[in-house]
Amino acid sequence: MRKKRNAILMVLIMMLMSLSGCFGEEEIEVIEETSGFFDFKDMLDNRTWYHYPGGINAMNNTSALGGENIPFYSSSSYYSIGMSTFEPTMGITSTGNLYMTSWGNGPSGSTAIVQCSGLVELQSLADYSCEDVYNPITPIPNSNDPYVYVDPWTDRIMKFDMHALLGMTVEWSDDEGSSWSFPVTPATGYSVQDHQTIASAPYPAIAYETLWVFCINGNAPMPLCAASQDGGTTWGPELPGGPLDCQSGGLSAHIIGAENGNFYRGQKGCNGEGYSMYKTEDGAITWTEHVLPTEESGTADTWNAEEAQVDTDSQSNVYAMWMGIDDLPYFSYSTDDAETWSDAVMVAPSHVQGTGFPVVIAGDPGRVAFGYIGEDGDGLWNGYISVMTDAFNETPLITTVQINADDDPLDNASPTCGYERCGGFGDFIDMQIDEYGRPWFALSHNPNGDTGIFGTFTNGPTLYGNLSSLTEIPEGGPQTL
């Protein structure tokens, strides 16, 4: 569906003149037709909202629209992986394959690495299929926290497992899961290992194209982090993931690597309050704290309140997302490597009353997507993606889609699902963008046995390249479960 972007100006000028003289000047009447920003409104279902920060409806006030701050016809759906999931992390390779973890469903009770092919350029639901591609000679069983990450610069698929707090293993594949390395134990053994997260960045490494860094919740008042200079074969010691006097606690959100080589992760501030972004510019040897603007939003008072998520765009601008004391999602950005931050804004539509499990992903500058689950007062939890195509605008337009239908919630058993460990969501979820600029959101469909699903825009704006409409893909939903 091509974007609707026409501004029609009709000018009707009527001048009456007599053959023998002027009967008097008449005012020129200029009739300006309302802009065509929402010409597609009759095509919308009840699962798409166009709004400004704070949930303000944009369809009755288009004065802030223009340039790249414009609406696109948007719709959404989800696609099942055919297996259960737990704490669903995900990755996308440059070939267009999507990957998600499936806890305990691999050989010998290992974590399955589920590859879904055909979704990126989907034309028919029969064109996509999902299968476990983790089948090494000696599979690693007993993963308590499954984790998969795809290096955006090299396509290396990293399988990163935690084993009953006692240690971790990493394995990788450079051929879309056809073969796997021997497992490596990266931990140094002096700390418990929990709530791991891993990422890469093109920081100068000795023996590989990218530097790898992981962080864990261990025996320290802040996370412990270690780096690999050779793609995961060997790892340095676990060092403090914050200033030496930091008392943030060890739980943090996903670590990410930026194009400029920096690594970031978000969590509670070093004083145990608010949220901060933690940055390393020297390959995880030292970290600095950068306080987020939470004065107005406050911070969530929930079980998983440590999460302040972060991502960077193709020019290394930084985007942060967190849940406020009102359990709604807030956003701020930095264009100077997290040194200063924009004022925080709330990004959910007005009908949403509570949210949880935040995640953020960015494409080109100003193009950013926020993922979360939310409920509107009925205790049923849905999956939401909110997108900005001009995040640096003073009044950015936000397009929000609900990826599941109202009668097909992602959780209907726990009214407090978004505020606690909940079914297949576990502690966290994940989000990535494919090469065409379409965001993909890794979620759990709890009523269907914690089935892993990918939520996305079936129509909407691209987050990469020239601002335009994505190629439409067919609707999935319950028929794929």
N, C-alpha and C positions, 0 to 999 in steps of 0.2 A: 504494500500500500504506500503510494508516494505521499510525501508530506503535503499538508494543506497549508499554503502560506501565500495568501493573496490579500492585498489591502486595496479595496476598490473605492475610488473617489468619484462620485457622480456630481457634476456641477450643472445645474439647470439655470440658464440665464434667459430671462424673458424681458425684452425691452419693447415697449409699445411707442411707436412714433407715428405721428400724423403726417400726411403728405404736405400739409401747409404750415406745420409748426409742431412744437413739442407740447405734449399734454402734461409735462412734468416728469422729473426723473423718478424712476421706480427703483427701490432697493434691489440689489442682486441677491437672490435667495440661493444659498449654498446648502445643499443637503448632503451630509457625510454619512455614508452607510457604515454600520458597525463593521469592524475588521473581520476577516474570515479566518481568524486563528483557530476557531473551533467549528469549522464547517462540518467536521466529522462527528459532531455530538450525537447525531441520531444513530450512529453505528456503535456507540459504546454500550457495554453491558454495565452491570452495577458493581463491577470490581476494578474500576479505574477512577482515580481522582486526580484532578489538576489543582494544585494549591500552592500558596506561598508559605514561607516559614510561619510557624504558629498555627498551621492548619487552615489559613484563610483561603476561601474559595477563589480560584483565579478565573473561573468562567464568567463571573459577573463583573470583573474588573481587569481589563487587558492593558491598562496604562503602562505596566512595567514590562510588557512583552516587546520583543524586537531583537534583531541581531541573532545571536545563538540562544537567546533566552526565549524560546518559542516551543509551543506544544506540538507533539506528533501523535497521530492516532496510535493508541497503545492497547494491547491486550496481553494476556498471560496464560500460562498453564504449567503443568509439571509432568515429569517422565520418570517412571519407576526403573530402578536398577535390577529388580527381580530378586533381591536378597535383603535381609535385615541390615541395619547399620547401627552404630553406636559412636557418638562424637564424630559425625561425618566430616572428615577433611576431604579435600578434593584437589585435583590439578587438571590442566589441559595442555596437551602437547601441540606442537606446531602442525602436526598432521590432522588435528581436529578430533583426536580421541579424548574423551573425558574419563577421569579416574575418581573412584571413591572407595573408602575403606568399608569392609563388612566384617565386623568383629566375630571371630570364631568360626567363620564359614569357609576358611581355606583348608588345605590339606593338613591333617593331624591337628585339627583345632586351631590352626594359625589364623591370622588376619588375612582375609581375602583382599586382593587388590582388583576391584571390579572395573573393567574397561568397557565403556559404552561407545560404540562406533556408529556413525551415521547421524548423530543428533545435530551437529553443527550446520550441516547443509540438508536438513530433513525435508523431504518432500512427501513422504508417506510414513505412517507409523510402522509399516512393515520394513522400512529401510533401516531401522536402528535395532541394534542388539547389544546385550551386555553379557560379559563372561568374566570369570576369575582368571587372571593371567599370572597369578603368583603360584608357581609350581617348581621350586628349586629342588636340587637333589636332596637337601636336608632342610625341610621347612622349619621355621622357628615358631614353636607353639606358645600358648599362654601369654598372650599380650593383653595387659589390663587397659592400656590406653593406646588404641591403634592410631596411626598418623601416616598420611601420605602427602608428599609435596613434590611438585614438578618444577625443576629449575627453568625459569622463563628464558634464560640465555643459552642453555645447552640441551634442554629436553630430558635431562637425567631425571628419572623417577626415583625418589628416595622413600623407602619404607622404613619407618622409625617407630620402634615398639618399646614400650615400658613394661617391665616384668615384675609385678608384685612389689614395687618400690625398691627392689634390690639391684636393679641395673637396667640397661637399655641395649638394644641392638639396632644397627643400621644396615640396610641392604639396598642395592640400587640396580636399576636396569637402564641401559642405554639403547634398547631396541624395542620399545613399546611393550615391555613385559615378557618378551620371548625368552630371555635368559636373565639370570640374577647373579649378582656377586656373592661371594661368601660373606656371611654375617661378620660384622665388626662390633666390638664392644667399646663404645666411646667413653664411658664414664671412668673416672679415676679411682672409684671405690671407697672414698672417704665420706660420702654423703648418700642419703636416701635419694631416689630419683622418682619424681612425680610431675605430672602436668607438663609434659615436654612440649616444645615447639621448635621448629627448625625452618631455616630460610637460607637463600643464597643471594649474592650480589657481586657485580663485577669489580670488587675491590681487588687490588693486585695480590694474587696468590702465587706461591712458589711453583706448584706442580699441577695446576688445573686452571681452567679458564675462569672459574668463579671461586670466591671464598664461601665456605659454608659455616654457619653459626647455629648452635642450638642453645636453648635456655631451659632450666628446670627449676622446680620448687624443691629445694633440698635443705640441708642443715645450715641455714644462714638467714639473716634478717631481711635479705633481698634475694631475688633469683640468682642462680649460678649459671654461667655461660661458658661455652668452649667453642673453639674454632678449628676448622680443618683446612689445611693449605693444599691438599691433594685430592679433593673431591669426596672425602669421607673415609679414606683408608686409614689415616692416623689423625688423632685429635690432641690438641693441647690441653692443659689443665683447666679445670672448672674454676673460673675467676668470678669475683663479685660482679653482678650485672647492674650495679648502681654505684653512686659515691660510697666511699668506705663507711661513712656514718649513717647510711640510709637505713631506715626502718620501715620499708614499704610492705614487708611480707613477701613470700616467695611466689604467690600465684600471680600470673600475668596473662595477658591476651596473646594472640599470635604475634610472633616476631616477623618482620618483613625486611627485605633488602631493596634499596633504592638504586636507580640507574647511576647515581654518582658515587656508589660504594658505601654509603651510610647504611646502618641497620637501626631499626626503631622497634620498640615495643611499648605498650601502654599498660598502666596499672595504677594502684593507689600511690599517692605522693609519699615522699620519704618520711614525712611527719605522720604518716598513717591516715591522712585526710585528703579529701579532694582526689583529683586524678592528675597524673603527670605522664608525659612522654619521655622515654629514656632513649638516648641516642649514643651510638658509638661511631666514631670516625676513624678508628685505628684497628679495625678488625676484631672487636670484642675484647680488647685489652683493658680499656677504660670506658666508663659510661658517664654521661651527664644527665641531670634531671631538667626537664622543661615543663613547667606547671601549665596545665590547661585552664581555660577560662570557665571555671565551674561555679563562679560566685552566684550567678543568677539561677542556674539549673540545679545546683546541689548534686549529690551523688546518690545512686540507688542504695536502698537499705535492704538488699536481698542477699540470698545465699551466694550468688555468683557476682556480687557487686564489684569484684576486682577488675572486671573487664572494661578497659578503655581501648577500643580497637583502632588500628592505624593502617594506612596504605599510602603509597606515593604514586604520582602519575609519571608519564613518559619523560617529563622534564624535572623530576625529583621534587615537585611541590608535595607538601605533606597534608594529609587529610585525617582528622581524628573523629571518632564517634564514641559516644558513651550514653548510658541511661541516667537520667536525672532522678531527683528525690521523688518526682511524680511518676516515675517508671515509664517515662517517654524518652524517645531517642533525640540526642542533641549532636550538633556537628560544628566543627571549627576547622579552619585551614591555616597553613603557614606557607609563605613563599620564600622564607629565609632559613630553611633547614631547622624548623621548630624553635627558632630564637624568639619569634613573636607570633601571636595567634589572632585571628579575626574574632569578633564577637560571636558567641555561641548562638545558634538558632535551633529551634525544634523542627524536625523534619517529617513527622507523621501527619496524616490527615486528621481532621477534627473529630471523627467518630471513634477513633481508637482511644481506649482508656488505659491500657497497660501494655507494655512490651518487654521483651527479654531476648537474650542471645544475640547481641549486636555483632555485625560484621560489616566492613566497608571495603570497597575495591575501586580503584581509579584507572582511567584510561589515559586519554590525552588531557592537557591542562584544562581544568574547569569541568571535566566530565567525570562524574562520580556516582556510584551506586551504593545504597545502604540496604542491608538485609537484616531482618528481625522477624520474630513472631509476635503477634499481638492479638488482643481480644477487645471487644467493644461493650463489655459489661455482662455478657451472657455466660462467661466461663469457658467458651469455646475458643481455641487458639488456631490462628491462621498464619500463613506465610506471606510476608510483604517484602516487596522490593521498591524502594524510592530512588528516583534518578534525577540528577541535576545535569543539564547540558551547559550551564553557565554559572558554576558555583561561585565565581568571583563577583557576580552581579550584586548590586546593593539589595535587590529584591529577586532572588533566584526563583524561577519556576521549578516546582517539584512535581514530577509525575509518579504517582504511587499505584502499584498494581497488587492485587491479592491473588496469589497464584493458584489457590484452591477455591472451589465454590463454597457458598455458605453452608450447604448441606453435606459438605465433605471436609470437615475440619481436620487439622493435623494433630490435634489432641482434644478429646472430649471427656477425659477421665479426671483430670486434675485442674480445678479452677485456678490454681496458682502455678501452672506449668512454666510460665515464663520467668518465674522468680526462684526456681529451684532446679535440682537435677530432675529431668523429666523424660522418661522413656528413652527412645533412641537419640534424643538430643544430647544426653549426658551432660558434659560440662561446656561444650562449645560446638559451633557449626562453622561453615566456611563458604567462601565465594570467590569466583575467578571470572575473567573475561576472555572470550575466544578471539581469534584473529580478526573477526568481522566486527568486533565491538559489542557483542551480545553478552550481557552478564548472566552467569549461571550460579545458582544458589543451592548448596548441598543441605538437605533437610531430612527429617524423619517423618514418615506417616505413621504415627503411633497407633491409631485404631486398626491399621492393617498389619499389625505385628512388627512395628518399628521398621517398616520397609523404607529403604533409602530412596530418595527422589531428588531429581534435579529440577528446580523451579527456574523459570525464565520469562522473558518477553517474547510472545509470538509475533507481535508487531511492536514497534517503538523506535526510539532514536539510537543510532550507533554511538558508542563511546570512543571510537577510534576514527581517524581520518576526517574527510569532509563531512560536516553535519548533514545527515540524511536519514532516511528510513531504513531500518533493517529489512532484509528479505523475509517475507512472511513464512512461518513454518506452521504445520498443522497442529491443532490442539491435541494434547495428550489427556491427562487427568486420570480418573478412576479406571478407565479402560486399559491403562497400562500397568495397573497394579497386579 
